[in-house]
């Protein structure tokens, strides 16, 4: 898929402002990771779910 065929999320600008790293998935540009990292997200979920 070429770059001009890639779909973008309506809130992509907010994800970029949060420092998200993007990757292509199923024709979409998707946020994959954030600067805080997966471990911080995991711990937050464990402590607050």
N, C-alpha and C positions, 0 to 999 in steps of 0.2 A: 504494500500500500504506500502510495506517495504522500508527502506531507499535506498536499492540498485536499486529499480525500479523508484525512483524519478528522474525526468529530471532536468537538471541545465541549466540556461541561459548562453549564450556565454560570457556575460559581468558580470557574477556573482562576479568575483574578484573585479571589480571596485565598484560594489554596496557594497560589504563587506568593502572595503577600506573607503567608505563614511559613514560607521557605520550602514548600513541597518540591520533591524531585519527581518528575513525570516520566512515564513510560507508555508505550503503545500497548493496548489490550483490546482485542476484538474490535478494532477500528476506531477506538476512542483514545484520546490522550488522558491518561488517568494519573492521579497523584499516588505515588507508591510509598514514599517515605517522607518524614518530616525531621527537622533538625534535632528535636528532642529524642528521637529514636524509638524503636519498638519496645525496648525494656521499660521506659518510663510509661508508655501507654499500657503495657501489660500490668505493671504495678498499680497504676491508677485503677484499672478495671478490677483487679483482685481486692483492692482496699475499699472500693466504693460501690461494688455491685451487690 
